[in-house]
């Protein structure tokens, strides 16, 4: 019972904490991370506070199950948000040396409100900076580093991934934009 209860209780608390914090305008990423950590704390507590009848292996499996559930939940919630930000960060990475002006970015993203929201979120998180009217990668491009990790896993698992220059390597060895 412990093997099933701890990961599910952790996932429920993860979701509820994330929703509660997001509704209080704490930001999506902060809400998701806080929810994950709260769920992890509950799952670990339940796993470690058991009566000792569960083996170390079953406790480890239950802990790994929570980590997997938390990972899936994070990506389920975040997938709509992340795609646009990664695209924007990749374009800023490939930008001319001075970066892009707001007008140049708006030409790439005709939906002004989407650009405004995404840029504001990236500015608030320190992932992008605005200096002299130009946007550039900031000192904390978290989503960029997350992208590198995901692409490294993709390369390890499937033999393809991001080349680091804005292109993807295909399984046939040719590079191209996917």
C-alpha positions as a Markdown table, in Angstrom:
| # | Residue | x | y | z |
|---|---|---|---|---|
| 1 | Unk | 0.0 | 0.0 | 0.0 |
| 2 | Unk | 2.9 | 2.4 | 0.8 |
| 3 | Unk | 4.3 | 1.9 | -2.6 |
| 4 | Unk | 1.1 | 3.3 | -4.2 |
| 5 | Unk | 0.0 | 5.8 | -1.5 |
| 6 | Unk | 3.2 | 7.9 | -1.3 |
| 7 | Unk | 3.7 | 8.8 | -5.0 |
| 8 | Unk | 0.0 | 9.5 | -5.5 |
| 9 | Unk | -0.3 | 11.6 | -2.3 |
| 10 | Unk | 2.8 | 13.5 | -3.5 |
| 11 | Unk | 1.4 | 14.1 | -7.0 |
| 12 | Unk | -1.9 | 15.4 | -5.5 |
| 13 | Unk | -0.1 | 17.8 | -3.2 |
| 14 | Unk | 2.2 | 18.8 | -6.1 |
| 15 | Unk | -0.8 | 19.8 | -8.3 |
| 16 | Unk | -2.8 | 21.5 | -5.5 |
| 17 | Unk | 0.2 | 23.5 | -4.3 |
| 18 | Unk | 1.1 | 24.5 | -7.9 |
| 19 | Unk | -2.5 | 25.6 | -8.6 |
| 20 | Unk | -2.8 | 27.5 | -5.3 |
| 21 | Unk | 0.5 | 29.4 | -5.9 |
| 22 | Unk | -0.2 | 30.1 | -9.6 |
| 23 | Unk | -3.6 | 31.7 | -8.7 |
| 24 | Unk | -1.7 | 34.0 | -6.3 |
| 25 | Unk | 0.4 | 35.2 | -9.2 |
| 26 | Unk | 3.7 | 33.6 | -8.1 |
| 27 | Unk | 4.6 | 32.7 | -11.6 |
| 28 | Unk | 4.2 | 29.4 | -13.4 |
| 29 | Unk | 7.7 | 28.1 | -13.0 |
| 30 | Unk | 7.9 | 29.0 | -9.3 |
| 31 | Unk | 4.5 | 27.4 | -8.7 |
| 32 | Unk | 5.5 | 24.2 | -10.5 |
| 33 | Unk | 8.8 | 23.9 | -8.7 |
| 34 | Unk | 7.3 | 24.7 | -5.3 |
| 35 | Unk | 4.5 | 22.2 | -6.0 |
| 36 | Unk | 7.0 | 19.5 | -7.0 |
| 37 | Unk | 9.1 | 20.1 | -3.8 |
| 38 | Unk | 6.0 | 20.0 | -1.6 |
| 39 | Unk | 4.9 | 16.7 | -3.2 |
| 40 | Unk | 8.4 | 15.3 | -2.9 |
| 41 | Unk | 8.5 | 16.2 | 0.9 |
| 42 | Unk | 5.2 | 14.4 | 1.5 |
| 43 | Unk | 6.2 | 11.4 | -0.6 |
| 44 | Unk | 9.5 | 11.1 | 1.3 |
| 45 | Unk | 7.8 | 11.6 | 4.6 |
| 46 | Unk | 5.3 | 8.8 | 3.9 |
| 47 | Unk | 8.1 | 6.5 | 2.6 |
| 48 | Unk | 10.4 | 7.1 | 5.5 |
| 49 | Unk | 7.7 | 7.2 | 8.2 |
| 50 | Unk | 6.3 | 3.8 | 7.3 |
| 51 | Unk | 6.2 | 0.9 | 9.8 |
| 52 | Unk | 9.4 | -0.6 | 8.3 |
| 53 | Unk | 7.6 | -3.5 | 6.5 |
| 54 | Unk | 8.4 | -2.1 | 3.1 |
| 55 | Unk | 11.9 | -3.0 | 1.7 |
| 56 | Unk | 14.4 | -0.4 | 0.8 |
| 57 | Unk | 13.9 | -1.5 | -2.8 |
| 58 | Unk | 10.2 | -0.9 | -2.7 |
| 59 | Unk | 10.7 | 2.5 | -1.0 |
| 60 | Unk | 13.2 | 3.5 | -3.7 |
| 61 | Unk | 10.8 | 2.3 | -6.4 |
| 62 | Unk | 8.0 | 4.4 | -4.9 |
| 63 | Unk | 10.3 | 7.4 | -4.6 |
| 64 | Unk | 11.3 | 7.0 | -8.3 |
| 65 | Unk | 7.6 | 6.7 | -9.2 |
| 66 | Unk | 6.9 | 10.1 | -7.6 |
| 67 | Unk | 9.8 | 11.6 | -9.4 |
| 68 | Unk | 8.4 | 10.2 | -12.7 |
| 69 | Unk | 4.9 | 11.4 | -11.9 |
| 70 | Unk | 6.2 | 14.9 | -11.0 |
| 71 | Unk | 8.2 | 15.0 | -14.2 |
| 72 | Unk | 5.2 | 14.1 | -16.4 |
| 73 | Unk | 3.0 | 16.6 | -14.5 |
| 74 | Unk | 5.5 | 19.4 | -14.9 |
| 75 | Unk | 5.8 | 18.9 | -18.7 |
| 76 | Unk | 2.0 | 18.4 | -19.1 |
| 77 | Unk | 1.4 | 21.8 | -17.5 |
| 78 | Unk | 4.4 | 23.6 | -19.0 |
| 79 | Unk | 4.4 | 22.3 | -22.6 |
| 80 | Unk | 2.3 | 25.2 | -24.0 |
| 81 | Unk | 4.4 | 27.8 | -22.2 |
| 82 | Unk | 7.8 | 26.4 | -23.0 |
| 83 | Unk | 7.6 | 26.0 | -26.8 |
| 84 | Unk | 7.2 | 29.7 | -27.4 |
| 85 | Unk | 9.9 | 30.7 | -24.9 |
| 86 | Unk | 12.4 | 28.2 | -26.3 |
| 87 | Unk | 11.7 | 29.5 | -29.8 |
| 88 | Unk | 12.3 | 33.1 | -28.6 |
| 89 | Unk | 15.4 | 32.2 | -26.7 |
| 90 | Unk | 16.8 | 30.3 | -29.7 |
| 91 | Unk | 16.2 | 33.3 | -31.9 |
| 92 | Unk | 17.9 | 35.6 | -29.4 |
| 93 | Unk | 20.8 | 33.2 | -29.3 |
| 94 | Unk | 21.1 | 33.3 | -33.1 |
| 95 | Unk | 20.5 | 37.1 | -33.2 |
| 96 | Unk | 22.9 | 39.6 | -34.6 |
| 97 | Unk | 25.6 | 40.8 | -32.1 |
| 98 | Unk | 23.5 | 43.7 | -30.8 |
| 99 | Unk | 20.3 | 41.6 | -30.3 |
| 100 | Unk | 16.9 | 42.5 | -31.7 |
| 101 | Unk | 14.8 | 45.6 | -31.2 |
| 102 | Unk | 11.3 | 45.2 | -29.9 |
| 103 | Unk | 10.0 | 46.0 | -33.4 |
| 104 | Unk | 12.2 | 43.3 | -34.9 |
| 105 | Unk | 10.8 | 40.7 | -32.4 |
| 106 | Unk | 7.2 | 41.9 | -33.0 |
| 107 | Unk | 7.7 | 41.3 | -36.7 |
| 108 | Unk | 8.7 | 37.7 | -35.9 |
| 109 | Unk | 5.7 | 37.3 | -33.5 |
| 110 | Unk | 2.8 | 39.3 | -35.0 |
| 111 | Unk | 0.6 | 38.6 | -31.9 |
| 112 | Unk | 1.6 | 41.6 | -29.8 |
| 113 | Unk | 0.1 | 40.3 | -26.6 |
| 114 | Unk | 1.9 | 37.0 | -26.8 |
| 115 | Unk | 5.2 | 38.7 | -27.3 |
| 116 | Unk | 4.5 | 41.2 | -24.5 |
| 117 | Unk | 3.6 | 38.4 | -22.0 |
| 118 | Unk | 6.5 | 36.1 | -23.0 |
| 119 | Unk | 9.0 | 38.9 | -22.9 |
| 120 | Unk | 7.7 | 40.1 | -19.5 |
| 121 | Unk | 8.0 | 36.6 | -18.1 |
| 122 | Unk | 11.5 | 36.2 | -19.5 |
| 123 | Unk | 12.5 | 39.6 | -18.1 |
| 124 | Unk | 11.0 | 38.9 | -14.7 |
| 125 | Unk | 12.9 | 35.6 | -14.5 |
| 126 | Unk | 16.2 | 37.2 | -15.6 |
| 127 | Unk | 16.4 | 35.0 | -18.6 |
| 128 | Unk | 16.3 | 38.0 | -21.0 |
| 129 | Unk | 17.5 | 41.5 | -20.4 |
| 130 | Unk | 16.5 | 44.8 | -22.0 |
| 131 | Unk | 19.3 | 47.3 | -22.3 |
| 132 | Unk | 19.2 | 50.3 | -24.6 |
| 133 | Unk | 16.0 | 49.2 | -26.2 |
| 134 | Unk | 17.4 | 45.8 | -27.2 |
| 135 | Unk | 16.6 | 42.3 | -25.8 |
| 136 | Unk | 19.4 | 39.8 | -25.2 |
| 137 | Unk | 19.9 | 36.6 | -23.3 |
| 138 | Unk | 20.2 | 37.4 | -19.6 |
| 139 | Unk | 22.5 | 36.0 | -16.9 |
| 140 | Unk | 20.0 | 33.3 | -16.0 |
| 141 | Unk | 18.7 | 31.7 | -19.2 |
| 142 | Unk | 17.1 | 28.7 | -17.3 |
| 143 | Unk | 14.9 | 27.6 | -20.2 |
| 144 | Unk | 18.0 | 27.6 | -22.5 |
| 145 | Unk | 19.9 | 25.3 | -20.2 |
| 146 | Unk | 16.8 | 23.1 | -19.8 |
| 147 | Unk | 16.7 | 22.8 | -23.6 |
| 148 | Unk | 20.3 | 21.8 | -23.7 |
| 149 | Unk | 19.6 | 19.0 | -21.1 |
| 150 | Unk | 16.6 | 17.8 | -23.0 |
| 151 | Unk | 18.4 | 17.7 | -26.3 |
| 152 | Unk | 21.4 | 15.9 | -24.7 |
| 153 | Unk | 18.9 | 13.2 | -23.5 |
| 154 | Unk | 17.4 | 13.1 | -27.0 |
| 155 | Unk | 20.8 | 12.7 | -28.5 |
| 156 | Unk | 21.7 | 9.9 | -26.0 |
| 157 | Unk | 18.4 | 8.0 | -26.4 |
| 158 | Unk | 17.7 | 8.5 | -30.1 |
| 159 | Unk | 20.9 | 9.6 | -31.7 |
| 160 | Unk | 19.7 | 13.0 | -32.6 |
| 161 | Unk | 19.5 | 16.4 | -31.0 |
| 162 | Unk | 20.1 | 20.1 | -31.0 |
| 163 | Unk | 23.4 | 21.1 | -32.6 |
| 164 | Unk | 23.6 | 24.3 | -30.4 |
| 165 | Unk | 23.4 | 26.6 | -33.4 |
| 166 | Unk | 19.6 | 26.6 | -33.8 |
| 167 | Unk | 19.4 | 23.6 | -36.0 |
| 168 | Unk | 18.6 | 20.0 | -35.2 |
| 169 | Unk | 20.6 | 17.0 | -36.3 |
| 170 | Unk | 18.4 | 14.4 | -38.0 |
| 171 | Unk | 18.9 | 10.6 | -37.6 |
| 172 | Unk | 20.2 | 10.5 | -41.2 |
| 173 | Unk | 23.0 | 12.9 | -40.2 |
| 174 | Unk | 21.8 | 15.9 | -42.1 |
| 175 | Unk | 21.2 | 19.1 | -40.2 |
| 176 | Unk | 18.0 | 21.2 | -40.6 |
| 177 | Unk | 15.4 | 23.2 | -38.8 |
| 178 | Unk | 12.7 | 20.9 | -37.4 |
